[in-house]
Amino acid sequence: VNGPAVTSSTTPQTTPGQAHSIALNDNDLCGIFSGALTSWNQVTNPETNTAYASTAPIKVVYRSDSSGTS
């Protein structure tokens, strides 16, 4: 999800006032990579304890094993 960065003074940030685009808790991160969560409105924003408003599908993107990068 790319959008304007937001700033807050609450967790999960490591530095207060640090800009970030999206926050994920451990359960949602595992759910996304396992395929259990497929839409952003199934993911909870840990800063507000409410689901994200977007109904966009989640697509995990990663490099192929033969890409030659490390």
Residue frames as a rotation matrix with the C-alpha (Angstrom) as fourth column:
VAL 1
0.596 0.803 0.000 0.00
0.803 -0.596 0.000 0.00
0.000 0.000 -1.000 0.00
ASN 2
-0.631 -0.769 0.100 1.57
0.772 -0.636 -0.012 3.22
0.073 0.070 0.995 -1.07
GLY 3
0.527 0.780 0.337 0.08
0.685 -0.624 0.376 6.46
0.503 0.033 -0.863 0.07
PRO 4
0.253 -0.454 0.855 1.00
-0.359 -0.864 -0.352 9.58
0.898 -0.218 -0.382 1.93
ALA 5
-0.502 -0.518 -0.693 3.06
0.475 0.505 -0.721 8.86
0.723 -0.691 -0.007 5.01
VAL 6
0.637 0.695 0.333 1.38
-0.002 -0.430 0.903 9.48
0.771 -0.576 -0.272 8.35
THR 7
-0.567 -0.817 0.099 3.01
-0.045 -0.089 -0.995 10.45
0.822 -0.569 0.014 11.61
SER 8
0.663 0.744 0.082 1.89
-0.114 -0.008 0.993 9.57
0.740 -0.668 0.080 15.11
SER 9
-0.137 -0.708 0.692 3.32
-0.876 -0.240 -0.419 9.32
0.463 -0.664 -0.587 18.59
THR 10
0.515 0.422 0.746 2.08
-0.749 0.644 0.152 5.78
-0.416 -0.637 0.648 19.31
THR 11
-0.472 -0.627 0.619 3.45
-0.265 0.771 0.579 2.29
-0.841 0.110 -0.530 18.77
PRO 12
0.826 -0.540 0.162 4.48
0.472 0.820 0.325 0.35
-0.308 -0.192 0.932 16.67
GLN 13
0.752 -0.582 0.309 6.90
-0.105 -0.569 -0.816 3.06
0.650 0.581 -0.489 15.65
THR 14
0.313 -0.732 -0.605 10.41
0.909 0.416 -0.033 2.81
0.276 -0.540 0.795 16.99
THR 15
-0.820 -0.554 -0.148 10.95
0.573 -0.801 -0.176 6.57
-0.021 -0.229 0.973 16.94
PRO 16
0.087 0.893 -0.441 8.14
0.690 -0.373 -0.620 8.97
-0.719 -0.251 -0.648 17.97
GLY 17
0.352 0.159 -0.923 7.20
-0.345 -0.894 -0.285 11.22
-0.870 0.418 -0.260 15.08
GLN 18
-0.750 -0.640 0.168 8.67
-0.130 0.391 0.911 8.83
-0.649 0.661 -0.377 12.49
ALA 19
-0.038 0.741 -0.670 6.69
-0.955 -0.223 -0.193 8.83
-0.293 0.633 0.717 9.23
HIS 20
-0.832 -0.149 0.534 5.26
-0.019 0.970 0.242 5.54
-0.554 0.192 -0.810 8.01
SER 21
-0.693 0.573 -0.437 2.72
-0.629 -0.185 0.755 4.41
0.352 0.798 0.488 5.42
ILE 22
0.405 0.831 -0.382 1.14
-0.470 0.547 0.693 1.40
0.785 -0.101 0.612 7.11
ALA 23
-0.448 -0.484 0.751 1.40
-0.894 0.226 -0.388 -0.42
0.018 -0.845 -0.534 10.42
LEU 24
0.238 0.485 -0.842 0.91
-0.400 0.839 0.370 -4.17
0.885 0.248 0.394 10.89
ASN 25
0.299 -0.141 0.944 0.65
-0.913 0.246 0.326 -6.25
-0.278 -0.959 -0.055 14.03
ASP 26
-0.684 -0.690 0.237 2.17
-0.611 0.719 0.332 -9.75
-0.400 0.082 -0.913 14.19
ASN 27
-0.244 0.666 0.705 -1.12
0.220 0.746 -0.628 -11.60
-0.944 0.002 -0.329 13.61
ASP 28
0.747 0.554 -0.366 -1.98
-0.179 -0.363 -0.914 -9.57
-0.640 0.749 -0.172 10.52
LEU 29
0.033 -0.823 -0.567 1.52
-0.973 -0.156 0.170 -9.91
-0.229 0.546 -0.806 9.10
CYS 30
-0.779 -0.263 0.569 1.34
-0.234 0.964 0.126 -13.71
-0.582 -0.035 -0.813 9.49
GLY 31
0.127 0.932 0.338 -2.18
0.250 0.300 -0.921 -13.70
-0.960 0.202 -0.195 8.02
ILE 32
0.597 0.032 -0.802 -1.04
-0.657 -0.555 -0.511 -11.80
-0.461 0.832 -0.310 4.95
PHE 33
-0.331 -0.844 -0.423 1.92
-0.942 0.271 0.198 -14.09
-0.052 0.464 -0.884 4.23
SER 34
-0.750 0.116 0.651 -0.10
-0.044 0.974 -0.224 -17.26
-0.660 -0.196 -0.725 4.90
GLY 35
-0.892 0.452 0.028 -2.88
0.022 -0.019 1.000 -16.13
0.452 0.892 0.007 2.55
ALA 36
-0.446 0.751 -0.487 -5.51
0.891 0.319 -0.325 -16.03
-0.088 -0.579 -0.811 5.32
LEU 37
0.181 0.450 -0.875 -5.95
0.268 -0.878 -0.396 -12.26
-0.946 -0.163 -0.279 4.84
THR 38
-0.281 -0.236 0.930 -6.57
0.924 0.194 0.329 -11.24
-0.258 0.952 0.163 1.25
SER 39
0.272 0.432 0.860 -8.03
0.593 -0.779 0.204 -7.71
0.758 0.455 -0.468 1.51
TRP 40
-0.690 -0.644 0.330 -6.83
0.183 -0.597 -0.781 -4.64
0.700 -0.479 0.530 3.39
ASN 41
-0.061 0.719 0.693 -10.17
-0.751 -0.490 0.442 -4.28
0.658 -0.493 0.570 5.19
GLN 42
0.755 0.222 -0.618 -9.36
0.150 0.858 0.491 -7.56
0.639 -0.463 0.615 6.99
VAL 43
-0.190 -0.941 -0.280 -6.22
0.725 0.058 -0.686 -6.01
0.662 -0.333 0.672 8.51
THR 44
0.776 0.452 -0.440 -6.28
0.627 -0.471 0.621 -4.13
0.074 -0.757 -0.649 11.82
ASN 45
0.181 -0.682 0.708 -4.37
-0.011 -0.722 -0.692 -0.89
0.983 0.118 -0.138 12.22
PRO 46
0.011 -0.190 -0.982 -2.63
0.882 0.465 -0.080 -1.40
0.472 -0.865 0.173 15.60
GLU 47
-0.927 -0.360 0.103 -2.56
0.284 -0.854 -0.435 2.35
0.245 -0.374 0.894 16.21
THR 48
-0.588 0.775 0.230 -6.36
-0.759 -0.627 0.175 2.72
0.280 -0.072 0.957 16.08
ASN 49
-0.826 0.221 0.518 -7.53
-0.078 0.866 -0.494 -0.89
-0.558 -0.449 -0.698 16.68
THR 50
0.379 0.914 -0.147 -9.84
-0.337 -0.011 -0.941 -0.59
-0.862 0.406 0.304 13.68
ALA 51
0.207 -0.250 0.946 -9.68
0.756 0.654 0.007 -2.21
-0.621 0.714 0.325 10.25
TYR 52
-0.808 -0.464 -0.362 -8.13
0.071 -0.688 0.722 -0.30
-0.585 0.558 0.589 7.38
ALA 53
0.047 0.922 -0.385 -10.83
-0.372 -0.341 -0.863 1.22
-0.927 0.184 0.327 5.16
SER 54
-0.308 -0.227 -0.924 -9.43
-0.943 -0.055 0.328 0.06
-0.125 0.972 -0.198 1.81
THR 55
0.592 0.529 0.607 -11.04
-0.382 0.848 -0.367 -2.98
-0.709 -0.015 0.705 0.18
ALA 56
0.372 -0.542 -0.754 -8.08
-0.894 0.008 -0.448 -3.38
0.249 0.841 -0.481 -2.19
PRO 57
0.955 -0.071 -0.287 -6.70
0.100 0.991 0.088 -6.90
0.278 -0.113 0.954 -2.50
ILE 58
0.506 -0.841 0.190 -3.38
-0.584 -0.172 0.793 -7.70
-0.634 -0.513 -0.579 -0.83
LYS 59
0.929 -0.323 -0.180 -0.64
0.042 0.575 -0.817 -8.86
0.367 0.751 0.548 -3.18
VAL 60
0.622 -0.781 0.062 2.65
-0.055 0.035 0.998 -10.02
-0.781 -0.624 -0.021 -1.69
VAL 61
0.904 -0.396 -0.162 5.58
-0.220 -0.104 -0.970 -9.21
0.367 0.912 -0.181 -4.00
TYR 62
0.550 -0.780 0.298 9.00
-0.240 0.195 0.951 -10.80
-0.800 -0.595 -0.080 -3.66
ARG 63
-0.001 -0.658 -0.753 12.03
-0.983 -0.138 0.122 -11.54
-0.185 0.740 -0.647 -5.82
SER 64
0.882 0.235 -0.409 12.42
-0.351 0.906 -0.237 -14.83
0.314 0.353 0.881 -7.65
ASP 65
0.743 -0.612 0.271 15.10
0.062 0.467 0.882 -17.26
-0.667 -0.638 0.385 -6.41
SER 66
0.213 -0.687 0.694 16.94
0.934 0.351 0.061 -17.02
-0.286 0.636 0.717 -9.71
SER 67
0.960 0.256 0.117 17.10
0.280 -0.913 -0.298 -13.21
0.030 0.319 -0.947 -9.73
GLY 68
0.207 -0.970 0.125 20.80
0.708 0.060 -0.704 -13.15
0.675 0.234 0.699 -8.82
THR 69
0.064 -0.150 0.987 20.35
-0.422 -0.900 -0.109 -10.53
0.904 -0.410 -0.120 -6.13
SER 70
-0.276 -0.156 -0.948 21.09
0.701 0.642 -0.310 -10.96
0.657 -0.751 -0.068 -2.48
